[in-house]
Amino acid sequence: MSHIYIYSPSSAVRDKAAYRRGVARLKALGHEVEIDEAALSTHMRFAGDDATRLAAIGRAAASGADVALISRGGYGLTRILGELPFKKITKAIEGGTRFVGLSDFTALQMALLAKTGAGTWAGPALGEDFGAEAPDDIMEACFDDLLIGQGEGAGWRLPASDLPSMKPGKADAEPALRIRSATLWGGNLNVICSLVGTPYLPAITGGILFLEDTNEHPYRVERQLTQLLNAGILGRQKAVLMGSFNRFKLVPGYDRGFKLQTVVDWLRTQTRTPVFTGLPFGHVPTKVLLPVGQKVDLMVEGRDALIYWG
């Protein structure tokens, strides 16, 4: 049994049914679930005003929980980054608390990594994942691995569209690509871009950057990737991993074939950094957990990709 602390550092919980299902699911899995006193607070679109959410983050850090899990993402963390209790969070991480989340939570993860070097986990949120009508088996298995300390990596099958950009490997020889001991970092593309030029984006060279986003049309994804490209961030990485980019709608007759694959294909012409897609992470049911700020290895052979650590 693990102690899981639920708190709301970003937007207000709107889907109360999913929230309740998520709590019930974690309890049914045998975990001790502690709910922050302000988890369901509301102030405008936020889960409480700035002071309320900062206090909630502080309580999560002081909880002694095995996992501090966000209720949901949304928006709200970038406006309070300068007031985050970095020392308290770092002390909690050193004491064994794993901070887990995605989406807007990327802001806290990047700020913490930039300011202290402390690592967090990119993974599920309570409502979106454990509160689904049928939580994804792979997501739950990866979460269980984290809880028992057995998570060692994540593998996936690259889409066929990645093959033309890859140098063919020799049969029964070395992998087509192998990167050793690179810092894994990233998260939500929109949030990452909002931190460029601030002290809250870690200056990582030779890392592996993973990205995801939702409700963003491919042209907006391209604009954000272009910002990272022109800022020199993409060129300083050893690889870029593209997770899920979903819930957008193309405009027939206007986009005229401009789609997400168009963006990826163009990006590959602009940087020497290898770009791989299909990473099972983002606003999708099937998501792996990724150790943000930790050294990992990346191996790609044919269409098989594997990140591993530990």
C-alpha positions in Angstrom: 0.0 0.0 0.0 1.3 3.4 -0.9 0.4 6.9 0.5 -0.9 9.1 -2.3 -1.5 12.8 -1.7 -4.0 14.5 -4.0 -3.7 18.3 -4.5 -4.7 20.9 -7.1 -2.0 23.3 -8.1 -3.5 24.6 -11.4 -7.1 24.8 -12.7 -10.2 24.1 -10.6 -11.6 20.6 -10.7 -14.7 20.8 -13.0 -15.4 17.1 -13.6 -16.3 16.1 -10.0 -17.5 12.7 -11.2 -14.1 11.8 -12.7 -12.4 13.2 -9.5 -14.5 10.9 -7.3 -13.9 7.9 -9.6 -10.2 8.6 -9.5 -10.1 8.7 -5.7 -12.2 5.5 -5.5 -10.0 3.8 -8.0 -6.8 4.5 -6.1 -8.4 3.3 -2.9 -9.7 0.1 -4.6 -6.1 -0.5 -5.7 -5.2 -0.6 -2.0 -3.6 2.8 -1.6 -4.0 5.2 1.2 -5.4 8.4 -0.4 -5.0 11.7 1.4 -6.8 14.6 -0.1 -5.6 18.2 0.3 -8.0 20.5 2.1 -8.2 22.8 -0.9 -8.3 20.2 -3.6 -11.8 21.2 -4.7 -11.4 25.0 -4.1 -12.4 27.4 -6.9 -11.3 30.9 -7.6 -12.2 32.1 -11.1 -10.8 29.4 -13.3 -8.2 28.3 -10.7 -8.2 25.8 -7.9 -8.2 28.6 -5.3 -6.3 31.9 -5.5 -2.5 31.9 -5.8 -1.9 31.8 -2.1 -4.3 28.8 -1.7 -2.5 26.8 -4.4 0.9 27.7 -3.1 -0.2 26.5 0.3 -1.5 23.3 -1.2 1.9 22.6 -2.9 3.6 23.2 0.5 1.2 20.7 2.2 1.9 18.2 -0.5 5.6 18.6 0.1 5.1 18.2 3.8 2.8 15.2 3.6 5.4 12.5 3.6 3.5 10.8 0.9 5.0 8.3 -1.5 3.4 10.2 -4.4 2.1 13.7 -4.7 -0.4 13.5 -7.5 -2.1 16.4 -9.2 -5.9 16.4 -9.6 -5.7 17.9 -13.0 -3.7 20.3 -15.2 -5.1 23.3 -17.0 -3.5 26.6 -16.2 -2.2 28.4 -13.1 1.4 27.4 -12.2 3.3 29.8 -14.4 1.9 32.7 -12.5 3.3 31.5 -9.1 6.6 30.1 -10.1 8.5 32.8 -8.4 6.9 31.9 -5.1 7.2 28.2 -5.2 8.6 26.6 -2.0 11.6 25.1 -3.9 13.4 24.0 -0.7 10.4 22.3 0.7 9.7 20.4 -2.5 13.3 19.4 -2.9 13.5 18.2 0.7 10.3 16.1 0.1 11.8 14.6 -3.1 15.0 13.7 -1.2 12.8 12.1 1.4 11.2 9.8 -1.2 8.1 11.7 -2.4 7.6 11.4 -6.1 5.8 14.4 -7.6 3.8 13.2 -10.6 1.7 15.1 -13.2 1.6 16.5 -16.8 0.2 19.4 -18.8 0.4 22.6 -16.7 2.5 20.7 -14.2 5.3 21.0 -16.6 5.9 24.5 -15.3 6.6 23.3 -11.8 8.8 20.5 -13.1 10.9 22.8 -15.3 11.2 25.5 -12.6 12.3 22.9 -10.0 14.8 21.4 -12.4 16.2 24.8 -13.3 16.5 26.0 -9.7 17.5 22.9 -7.8 18.2 20.1 -10.2 15.5 18.0 -8.4 13.8 15.3 -10.5 10.0 14.7 -10.9 7.9 12.3 -12.9 5.8 13.1 -16.0 2.8 10.9 -15.7 -1.0 10.7 -15.0 -3.4 13.1 -13.3 -6.1 11.9 -11.0 -9.2 12.9 -12.9 -8.1 12.4 -16.5 -6.5 9.1 -15.9 -7.6 7.3 -12.8 -11.0 8.9 -13.1 -11.6 7.6 -16.6 -14.6 5.2 -17.0 -12.0 2.5 -17.7 -8.5 3.5 -16.7 -5.8 2.3 -19.1 -4.0 -0.9 -18.1 -0.6 0.3 -19.3 -0.8 3.6 -17.4 -1.7 1.8 -14.2 1.1 -0.7 -14.7 3.6 2.0 -15.2 2.3 3.8 -12.1 2.5 0.6 -10.1 6.1 0.2 -11.2 6.9 3.7 -9.9 5.3 2.9 -6.6 7.3 -0.3 -6.0 10.5 1.1 -7.5 10.7 -1.3 -10.4 10.3 1.2 -13.3 13.3 0.9 -15.5 12.2 2.1 -18.9 9.6 2.6 -21.6 9.5 1.2 -25.1 7.4 1.9 -28.1 7.0 1.2 -31.8 7.9 4.1 -34.0 5.4 4.9 -36.7 6.4 4.0 -40.3 6.5 7.7 -41.1 9.7 8.0 -39.0 11.6 5.5 -41.1 12.5 7.8 -44.1 14.3 10.2 -41.7 16.4 7.4 -40.1 19.7 6.0 -41.2 19.2 2.4 -41.9 20.9 0.1 -39.4 22.8 -3.0 -40.4 21.1 -6.3 -39.8 22.3 -8.0 -36.6 24.6 -5.1 -35.9 24.7 -2.1 -33.6 21.4 -0.1 -33.1 20.7 2.6 -35.6 21.0 5.1 -32.7 22.2 4.9 -29.2 22.4 7.8 -26.7 23.9 7.2 -23.3 23.4 9.2 -20.1 21.4 12.1 -21.4 19.1 14.2 -19.2 15.5 13.6 -20.0 13.4 16.7 -19.8 10.3 18.4 -21.3 6.6 18.0 -21.1 3.9 20.3 -22.5 5.1 22.2 -25.5 3.0 25.3 -24.8 4.2 25.5 -21.3 7.9 24.9 -22.3 7.6 27.8 -24.8 6.1 30.1 -22.2 9.3 29.6 -20.1 11.8 30.5 -22.8 13.8 33.5 -21.7 12.9 33.1 -18.0 15.0 31.6 -15.2 12.5 28.7 -14.9 13.5 26.9 -18.1 16.5 24.6 -17.4 19.5 25.2 -19.7 20.1 21.6 -20.8 22.7 20.7 -23.4 23.0 17.2 -24.7 19.6 16.2 -23.3 16.6 14.3 -24.6 13.6 16.6 -24.9 10.1 15.1 -25.0 7.1 17.2 -26.0 3.3 16.8 -26.1 0.3 19.0 -26.4 -3.5 19.0 -26.9 -6.1 21.2 -28.5 -3.3 22.9 -30.6 -3.7 23.0 -34.4 -0.5 21.8 -36.3 0.3 25.4 -37.4 0.4 26.5 -33.7 2.5 23.4 -32.9 4.9 24.4 -35.7 5.0 28.0 -34.4 6.0 26.8 -30.9 8.6 24.3 -32.2 10.0 27.2 -34.3 10.5 29.2 -31.2 12.5 26.4 -29.6 14.4 26.0 -32.8 15.2 29.7 -33.2 16.2 29.9 -29.5 18.8 27.2 -30.1 17.1 24.8 -27.7 16.4 22.0 -30.2 19.9 22.1 -31.7 21.5 21.6 -28.3 19.7 18.3 -27.7 20.7 14.8 -28.6 17.2 13.8 -29.6 13.6 15.2 -29.6 10.8 12.8 -28.8 7.3 13.8 -29.9 4.4 12.4 -27.8 0.8 12.8 -28.4 -0.6 15.9 -30.1 -4.3 15.5 -30.3 -7.8 17.0 -30.0 -7.4 19.5 -32.8 -9.4 19.9 -36.0 -8.1 20.5 -39.5 -10.0 22.8 -41.8 -10.9 21.2 -45.1 -10.1 23.4 -48.1 -8.0 25.7 -46.0 -5.2 23.6 -44.5 -4.8 21.9 -47.9 -2.8 19.0 -46.7 -1.0 20.9 -43.9 -1.1 18.4 -41.0 1.0 17.4 -38.0 3.1 15.1 -40.2 3.9 18.2 -42.3 5.2 19.9 -39.2 7.4 17.0 -38.2 8.8 16.6 -41.7 9.6 20.3 -41.9 11.2 20.3 -38.5 13.6 17.5 -39.6 14.9 19.7 -42.4 15.7 22.5 -39.9 17.8 20.6 -37.3 20.3 17.9 -37.2 18.9 16.7 -33.9 17.0 13.4 -34.5 13.2 13.7 -34.1 11.2 10.6 -33.2 7.4 10.4 -32.8 4.9 8.1 -31.2 6.1 8.4 -27.6 3.2 7.1 -25.6 2.8 10.2 -23.5 0.4 13.2 -23.4 -3.3 13.7 -23.1 -4.1 10.1 -24.0 -5.2 7.1 -22.0 -2.1 5.0 -22.6 0.8 6.9 -21.1 4.1 5.8 -19.7 5.8 7.5 -16.7 9.0 9.4 -17.5 11.7 10.5 -15.0 12.1 14.3 -15.6 15.6 15.5 -14.9 17.1 12.0 -14.7 19.9 10.5 -16.8 18.5 8.0 -19.3 19.7 6.0 -22.3 17.8 6.0 -25.6 18.2 3.2 -28.1 16.5 3.1 -31.5 16.8 0.1 -33.8 14.5 -0.1 -36.8 11.1 0.9 -35.5 11.8 -0.1 -31.9 12.6 2.7 -29.5 13.5 2.3 -25.8 14.2 4.8 -23.1 15.7 3.2 -20.0 17.1 4.3 -16.7 18.0 3.0 -13.2 
